[in-house]
Amino acid sequence: MALSLKKHINTLNLNLKIIIISVLLCFPLFTQAQEDKKIYTSTNILEIYKNTEGTLIHQQNKLNKGWGFELNSLHGIFILKKFILSAGIGINFNIDEEYKSIPAILEVRFNLYDYGLNSPFVLLNTGKNIKIGSFLPGQTAKLGVGYNFESDYNFQYTIEIFKKSKTYYTSEVQDVNYNYPADGYGVSVGITF
């Protein structure tokens, strides 16, 4: 009886050792697989753009030649390693007319290479300006191309060129005569992590 119990304990100890060794051997494989699966991404970007359209502004036909700049913070998820769906917020200043806005943005980005590492990309973003204090309501849209330069796996430098279309509502009555369009072209630089 004692011999049978001792044999059973030895078998349990051997099975436990095999399980522990198997887990220890497989653990690096699990952690390595997790490092390869980058799911979330964040981009902070500074845009500088030049307005280029001739349009009707406050019932006067004139060319809007103002400059603008915008700082955005976008946070998103990777879909199928190449697509990024992001949402974020920014702050925008249109210099010549002194209009400012706080855009809430949705962006879709397609990277040529997985996870956007050293990759060209195309992007489309759109959003609505939030009315807070002297910040004007309105709409925004951007179509662009860019490139991510990898510093390391978790940090990249980003550059973009784009076409931007913005509309500021300068009146509570969103009448076209009181809208300020700001369409133009620009360049962005930023970081992605």
Buried (B, 14 or more C-beta within 10 A) or exposed (E): EEEEEEEEEEEEEEEEEEEEEEEEEEEEEEEEEEEEEBEEBEBBBBBEBEBBEEBEBEEEEEEBEBBBBBBBBBEBEBEEBBBBEBBBBBBBBBEEBEBBBBBEBBBBBBBEBEBBBEBEBBBBBBBBBBBEEEBBBBBBBBEBEBBBEBEEEEEBEBBBEBBBBBBBBBEEEEEEEBBBBBBBEBBBEBBBE
